[in-house]
Amino acid sequence: MNNKFTLVELLVVIAIIAILSSMLMPTLGKARSVARNVSCVSNLRQIAQANILYASDNDEFSVPYNTVSGMGAAGDMWMILGVLCGASLWWFTLTFGVSFLRRKFRPRHLLWMNRISGSVIVVLGAAAILSIFFHTPVVHEMLP
């Protein structure tokens, strides 16, 4: 038995991952946006409270501030590089695990594992597609 992956197997796995990730992207984008808004409001509230406390302790003198924010393009590049390294590490870990386990099981057992994992992927994909059509809006309360 040949222990190497065929090109078709790799392309099918990549296609399935791409389809599942494309179905999840809109939902994750909305959740990320809501989380970012909540985090920003919380940070602004903490900054305002710290400024008020500083002013009350220092004869109503406010904290000086600098208008330059973030790291700009360098910060974006580090973020992209981090995502690339994380994805590569995950891919290498996953392929190593699969190749290691592939040698430990008989072909009949591998067939059943493939069927079970394929069924799980189909159910998750169907749930993701159905969640698009039967989406119930979530009401977010504004922070005081």
N, C-alpha and C positions, 0 to 999 in steps of 0.2 A: 504494500500500500504506500502510495506517495504521500509524504507528510508535509508537502508544501501547499500553500494557498494558490489557487488559480486566479488569473486576472478577473475572470467573471465573478468569482466569489468576492473579491475585494471591491469590485465596482458595485455589486449589489449591496454590500454593507454600506459603502459610502453613499449610495443613492438613498437607502433607507434612512440613514442618519441625516442626510440633507433634507429629506421630506419631513421627517419628524421635527427637526429644528426649525424649518420654515413655518410649520404649523404653530410652534410655540412662540416664535418671535413677537408677534403682535401682543400677545398676552403678557409676555415678560417685559416688553417695552412699556406697556401701560403701568404695570406694577412698579417698574423701576422709576417711572416718572412720578408716580404718587409717593413712593418712598423718598425720592429726592426732594419733593416739595415739603414733605413733613420734616425731613432732616434740616432743610434750609430754614424753615420757620422756627424750629427748635433752636438752631444755632443763632439766628437773629435775636430771639428772645433772651438767650443766655448772654449774648454780647451786650444787649441793652441793659440787662440787669447788672452785669459787671460794670458797665459804664456809670450807671446810677450809683452803685455802691462806691466806686472810685471817686465820683464827684462829691458824694456826701462826706467822705473821709478827707477830702483835699480842698476845702473851702469852695465847693461848687465849681472846681476846675475840671474840665472834661479830659478824657484820654486823647492824646494826639494819635492820628491815624495816617496810614500810608495808602494811597489809592492803587498802587501796583499790587495785583493779585495773581496767584497761580504761578505755574512754571511755564506756561505757554506751550510752544511746539515741543520743547524738550520733555515736558510732562506727558504730552500725548504720545511721543515716541516710546517712552518707558512703559506706558500702559499697553501699547500695541505689542511691544517686545515681551512683556509679561504674559499677555494672553497667548502669544505664539509659543512661548516656552511651556506654559501650562498645558496647552492642547497637545504639543509634541510629547511631553512627558506622559500624559494620559494615554495617547495612542500607543506609545512604546510599551507602557505597562499592560495595556489591554492585549496587545498582540503577543507579548511574552507570556502572559497568563493563558491565553488560548492555545499557543503552541505547546506550552508545558502540559496543560490538561489534555490536549489532543493525544498525546502519547500514552496517557494513563488509562484511557477508556477504550473499550471495544467499539468498532464501527456501529454496531446495533445500538449501544448506549448513546453514542454521539448523535445518531439519527433521532432518538427520542428527545435528547436535549435540544436539538435544533428545532424540532416540532414544537416543543413547549415554549422555547424562547420566541419562535416565530409567532405563536399564538398570542403571547403576551404583547409583542410589538403590534400585532394587528388590533388587539383590544385597545391598547393605548392610543393608537392612531385613530381608531373609530371614535374613541372618547374625545380626542382633541377635535376631530371634525364636527362631532355633534355639539361640542361646547361652543363652536363658532356660531351655529345656527340657533341654539337655545341659550344664548348668553343673557344672563340677568344682570342689569346694571347694579353696581355697588354704590351705595350712598356714602360719601365721605363727609364727615363733619369738619367744619373749619375750626382750627384751634383758636382759643380766645386770645 
